[in-house]
Amino acid sequence: MSIEYKDISYSTYMDGVEVTETDTQINISAFDLIDGDSRQHFEAVSFNLDQDDEFSILYELFIVIDAETGIFKYHLDKTFLDGFYFPSYEGTDKLFHTFMEIEVKPSGERKGFVHPLVQPPVKEGETNEPT
């Protein structure tokens, strides 16, 4: 198994995002999150994909909306799949998008998905520009 990369077309989208993986980490380029006339910049980030000898580890990277400021930001959860704790987003901020979910098994095998939000295609006779 491997990590599935699939673009998701959505009106709020990530302009310029690139995701790469190495043997030990995930790298996300800087990008702008476009929401109508609003543009919010996300800095480049990376995080390690640790491996455990006994349990699979699940990494979930969410984009959330800060409950106090209304600003979009990342939220990363790391869960050891030990049969007692089940992964779920339980943060205080509003969940906007599950950007990626990657499971690293004790064998080192990875499976999961990365789903960047992309600008919807322009239909003939229409524009994506705000009116």
Backbone torsions as a table, in degrees:
resi	resn	phi	psi	omega
1	MET	NA	163.9	-179.3
2	SER	-150.8	-174.2	179.1
3	ILE	-90.6	127.0	179.4
4	GLU	-89.9	129.2	175.6
5	TYR	-107.1	121.9	-178.5
6	LYS	-144.8	122.5	176.4
7	ASP	-73.3	140.2	176.3
8	ILE	-114.9	120.3	179.2
9	SER	-77.2	125.0	-177.9
10	TYR	-153.9	151.2	-176.7
11	SER	-65.3	-32.4	170.6
12	THR	-95.9	117.9	-170.1
13	TYR	-136.4	164.6	-177.2
14	MET	-98.7	111.4	-178.6
15	ASP	-92.0	113.8	176.0
16	GLY	92.1	9.2	-177.9
17	VAL	-75.6	137.5	173.2
18	GLU	-135.3	135.9	179.4
19	VAL	-118.8	129.5	176.3
20	THR	-129.6	153.9	177.6
21	GLU	-126.4	146.5	173.9
22	THR	-118.3	-172.2	178.2
23	ASP	-65.0	-23.1	-173.1
24	THR	-124.7	-7.6	-175.6
25	GLN	-156.5	169.7	174.0
26	ILE	-112.4	135.1	178.4
27	ASN	-119.7	132.7	178.1
28	ILE	-121.7	125.4	179.9
29	SER	-69.7	165.3	171.0
30	ALA	-65.6	148.8	177.9
31	PHE	-159.0	168.8	174.5
32	ASP	-111.1	135.2	173.8
33	LEU	-94.3	116.7	-175.8
34	ILE	-101.0	124.5	178.6
35	ASP	-132.3	90.9	-175.4
36	GLY	64.9	-121.6	178.8
37	ASP	-87.0	-4.9	-177.3
38	SER	-91.9	139.0	179.1
39	ARG	-132.1	122.1	177.7
40	GLN	-119.9	129.8	-176.8
41	HIS	-87.7	135.2	171.8
42	PHE	-112.4	128.4	176.5
43	GLU	-72.7	158.9	175.0
44	ALA	-64.1	140.3	178.5
45	VAL	-140.1	162.5	172.5
46	SER	-148.0	155.9	174.1
47	PHE	-145.6	148.0	-178.3
48	ASN	-74.7	146.5	173.3
49	LEU	-106.0	84.7	-179.3
50	ASP	-68.9	156.5	177.9
51	GLN	-124.0	139.6	179.2
52	ASP	-112.1	147.6	-179.5
53	ASP	-73.0	-21.4	-173.3
54	GLU	-112.9	-43.2	-173.2
55	PHE	-118.1	151.6	168.6
56	SER	-71.0	150.7	176.9
57	ILE	-119.2	131.8	178.6
58	LEU	-108.1	125.7	174.9
59	TYR	-106.5	126.9	177.3
60	GLU	-125.5	123.0	177.8
61	LEU	-110.7	117.3	-178.5
62	PHE	-108.8	153.6	163.8
63	ILE	-106.7	125.3	-176.7
64	VAL	-123.5	164.9	176.0
65	ILE	-109.3	119.3	-179.0
66	ASP	-55.4	126.0	-175.4
67	ALA	-63.2	-29.1	-177.6
68	GLU	-90.7	-38.9	-172.3
69	THR	-104.3	-19.4	-176.0
70	GLY	78.4	8.7	-178.7
71	ILE	-87.9	140.0	175.3
72	PHE	-74.8	145.8	176.8
73	LYS	-158.3	168.2	176.1
74	TYR	-82.5	153.9	169.4
75	HIS	-142.5	117.5	-179.0
76	LEU	-108.2	127.8	172.9
77	ASP	-112.6	140.3	176.2
78	LYS	-125.5	117.3	-176.0
79	THR	-123.0	127.5	171.8
80	PHE	-80.4	120.7	-177.1
81	LEU	-83.5	77.1	-174.1
82	ASP	-98.8	3.5	-179.7
83	GLY	90.1	-10.6	179.1
84	PHE	-102.7	-38.2	-177.9
85	TYR	-110.7	132.3	-179.0
86	PHE	-111.6	137.1	-176.7
87	PRO	-69.9	138.1	172.2
88	SER	-169.0	149.8	177.4
89	TYR	-77.3	124.1	179.9
90	GLU	-129.6	23.3	-178.3
91	GLY	-72.0	169.5	179.4
92	THR	-84.3	-15.2	-179.7
93	ASP	-86.9	160.9	-179.0
94	LYS	-77.6	124.7	178.7
95	LEU	-70.6	125.6	178.2
96	PHE	-104.0	-46.8	-173.9
97	HIS	-156.3	136.1	170.7
98	THR	-88.5	100.7	-174.5
99	PHE	-73.6	-43.5	178.0
100	MET	-153.7	155.0	176.8
101	GLU	-144.0	117.0	-175.7
102	ILE	-131.5	126.0	176.1
103	GLU	-103.8	130.3	176.2
104	VAL	-111.8	115.2	-178.8
105	LYS	-82.2	161.4	177.8
106	PRO	-56.2	-27.6	178.0
107	SER	-74.0	-11.4	-176.8
108	GLY	97.4	-10.4	178.9
109	GLU	-64.0	140.2	178.4
110	ARG	-117.0	142.2	172.1
111	LYS	-146.5	155.1	179.5
112	GLY	148.2	-156.0	-177.3
113	PHE	-146.5	157.1	170.2
114	VAL	-129.8	122.1	-175.8
115	HIS	-126.5	84.9	174.5
116	PRO	-69.9	147.0	175.3
117	LEU	-88.0	128.1	-178.4
118	VAL	-120.1	157.3	179.9
119	GLN	-62.3	133.6	178.2
120	PRO	-61.2	148.5	178.3
121	PRO	-66.3	148.9	178.0
122	VAL	-84.6	127.1	178.4
123	LYS	-84.4	151.8	-178.5
124	GLU	-56.5	130.6	-179.8
125	GLY	84.4	-0.6	-179.8
126	GLU	-119.8	172.5	177.4
127	THR	-139.7	155.2	174.9
128	ASN	-90.2	0.8	179.1
129	GLU	-71.8	141.5	177.5
130	PRO	-63.6	148.2	-179.2
131	THR	-101.5	NA	NA
